[in-house]
Structure formats: structure tokens, C-alpha cells
Amino acid sequence: MAKSHPRWRLAKKVLTWLFFIAVVVLLVVYAKKVDWGDVWTVIRDYNRTALLSRRWAGYY
């Protein structure tokens, strides 16, 4: 098989890094829009018995 051109290897490497940086940036941007106080309240108010029960998870 022919070796890939050095420019293509560099381009793939750069584009891969840009993709992962974009993912991190988007996660941070949207995480700032979440009302984390409400999230914590909902998690805290979950019915722990229901969450831990096997039946709730689909096991019988």
C-alpha cells in the first residue's frame, strides 16, 4: 500500500484535534446554560428505593 502524503497525515492530525477541541468547547458552553441547582434538587429528590430496585431496572 502506498504511504499517505505527509500533508494529509498532518491535516488528519490537525482536524482530529480541532474536532475534540470543538466537542469540549460545546460541552462547556452548554454546561454553563444548565441550572445546576435544579439538577441537584431533582437528583436529591429521586425515590432511592425505586432507583435501587431490580424491578425498575427491568429485572424480574
HELIX and SHEET records of a PDB file:
HELIX    1   1 PRO A    6  LYS A   32  1                                  27    
HELIX    2   2 TRP A   36  ASP A   45  1                                  10    
HELIX    3   3 ARG A   48  LEU A   52  1                                   5    
END                                                                             
